[in-house]
Amino acid sequence: MSTVGVRLGYSEVSPGSTDEAHEMIGRAMPRGDADLSVWLTFYRQCAAVYESLGEAGKYWRDKELHKAKLCEQKMAAAREQQNNPE
């Protein structure tokens, strides 16, 4: 299967398999204490990497999209708390 290049961090990648995608993603992972906005971007980019693999990457794409959704929810909750301090 031919893959298209997708952005991951500051690079464009074209993994040929899920194993290659896992390896590339592992190298691009942000520090654990990175801001949620950094993690959100990372998870969205990961989803695009797996999406580029077609059916083979669908399961992993969905997992990354779920992580992105959780980041969005945490960011929204933080904004809400900031806008409505008790």
MIVEX-888867 format. One record per residue (C-alpha): residue number from 1; residue in one letter; x, y, z. Coordinates in Angstrom, 3 decimals, m for minus. Layout:
+-----+-----+----------+----------+----------+
!   n ! res !     east !    north !       up !
+-----+-----+----------+----------+----------+
! NUM !   A !        X !        Y !        Z !
...
+-----+-----+----------+----------+----------+
//
This chain:
+-----+-----+----------+----------+----------+
!   n ! res !     east !    north !       up !
+-----+-----+----------+----------+----------+
!   1 !   M !    0.000 !    0.000 !    0.000 !
!   2 !   S !    1.326 !    3.458 !   m0.866 !
!   3 !   T !    1.239 !    5.901 !    2.009 !
!   4 !   V !    1.141 !    9.660 !    1.947 !
!   5 !   G !    3.425 !   11.804 !    4.042 !
!   6 !   V !    1.834 !   13.350 !    7.105 !
!   7 !   R !    3.192 !   15.802 !    9.650 !
!   8 !   L !    4.455 !   14.409 !   12.937 !
!   9 !   G !    6.161 !   16.981 !   15.116 !
!  10 !   Y !    8.428 !   18.980 !   12.824 !
!  11 !   S !    8.822 !   16.216 !   10.238 !
!  12 !   E !    6.801 !   14.632 !    7.483 !
!  13 !   V !    6.576 !   10.862 !    7.823 !
!  14 !   S !    5.332 !    8.051 !    5.597 !
!  15 !   P !    5.193 !    4.827 !    7.610 !
!  16 !   G !    4.675 !    1.624 !    5.674 !
!  17 !   S !    3.240 !   m0.367 !    8.591 !
!  18 !   T !    1.741 !    0.082 !   12.022 !
!  19 !   D !    5.053 !   m1.029 !   13.545 !
!  20 !   E !    6.853 !    1.773 !   11.700 !
!  21 !   A !    4.156 !    4.235 !   12.772 !
!  22 !   H !    4.511 !    3.171 !   16.423 !
!  23 !   E !    8.272 !    3.674 !   16.237 !
!  24 !   M !    7.985 !    7.110 !   14.610 !
!  25 !   I !    5.338 !    8.225 !   17.077 !
!  26 !   G !    7.377 !    7.008 !   20.025 !
!  27 !   R !   10.312 !    9.151 !   18.899 !
!  28 !   A !    8.117 !   12.244 !   18.438 !
!  29 !   M !    6.262 !   11.990 !   21.761 !
!  30 !   P !    6.222 !   15.205 !   23.826 !
!  31 !   R !    7.611 !   15.358 !   27.359 !
!  32 !   G !    5.195 !   14.117 !   29.998 !
!  33 !   D !    4.799 !   17.594 !   31.472 !
!  34 !   A !    4.019 !   19.249 !   28.125 !
!  35 !   D !    1.007 !   21.547 !   27.924 !
!  36 !   L !   m2.318 !   19.961 !   26.975 !
!  37 !   S !   m2.325 !   21.937 !   23.726 !
!  38 !   V !    0.943 !   20.209 !   22.750 !
!  39 !   W !   m0.555 !   16.804 !   23.524 !
!  40 !   L !   m3.716 !   17.662 !   21.580 !
!  41 !   T !   m1.676 !   18.517 !   18.493 !
!  42 !   F !    0.429 !   15.387 !   18.956 !
!  43 !   Y !   m2.611 !   13.084 !   19.226 !
!  44 !   R !   m4.200 !   14.651 !   16.143 !
!  45 !   Q !   m0.969 !   14.195 !   14.209 !
!  46 !   C !   m0.739 !   10.581 !   15.413 !
!  47 !   A !   m4.281 !    9.960 !   14.187 !
!  48 !   A !   m3.273 !   11.320 !   10.770 !
!  49 !   V !   m0.210 !    9.049 !   10.702 !
!  50 !   Y !   m2.355 !    5.993 !   11.370 !
!  51 !   E !   m5.019 !    7.235 !    8.940 !
!  52 !   S !   m2.357 !    7.233 !    6.223 !
!  53 !   L !   m2.106 !    3.446 !    6.653 !
!  54 !   G !   m5.727 !    2.915 !    5.642 !
!  55 !   E !   m7.581 !   m0.011 !    7.183 !
!  56 !   A !   m4.431 !   m1.285 !    8.907 !
!  57 !   G !   m4.217 !    1.897 !   10.996 !
!  58 !   K !   m7.915 !    2.394 !   11.741 !
!  59 !   Y !   m7.853 !    0.921 !   15.267 !
!  60 !   W !   m4.864 !    3.058 !   16.293 !
!  61 !   R !   m6.281 !    6.154 !   14.600 !
!  62 !   D !   m9.443 !    5.809 !   16.663 !
!  63 !   K !   m7.425 !    5.443 !   19.889 !
!  64 !   E !   m5.485 !    8.631 !   19.118 !
!  65 !   L !   m8.663 !   10.524 !   18.264 !
!  66 !   H !  m10.115 !    9.417 !   21.610 !
!  67 !   K !   m7.019 !   10.768 !   23.408 !
!  68 !   A !   m7.398 !   14.051 !   21.499 !
!  69 !   K !  m11.040 !   14.265 !   22.574 !
!  70 !   L !  m10.034 !   13.753 !   26.219 !
!  71 !   C !   m7.495 !   16.587 !   25.898 !
!  72 !   E !  m10.166 !   18.849 !   24.424 !
!  73 !   Q !  m12.480 !   18.046 !   27.338 !
!  74 !   K !   m9.751 !   18.753 !   29.920 !
!  75 !   M !   m8.897 !   22.031 !   28.216 !
!  76 !   A !  m12.565 !   23.067 !   28.128 !
!  77 !   A !  m12.976 !   22.204 !   31.822 !
!  78 !   A !   m9.883 !   24.254 !   32.685 !
!  79 !   R !  m11.206 !   27.243 !   30.694 !
!  80 !   E !  m14.592 !   26.920 !   32.394 !
!  81 !   Q !  m12.971 !   26.855 !   35.825 !
!  82 !   Q !  m10.823 !   29.855 !   34.927 !
!  83 !   N !  m13.858 !   31.806 !   33.692 !
!  84 !   N !  m16.012 !   30.889 !   36.688 !
!  85 !   P !  m13.825 !   30.784 !   39.789 !
!  86 !   E !  m15.695 !   29.874 !   42.931 !
+-----+-----+----------+----------+----------+
//
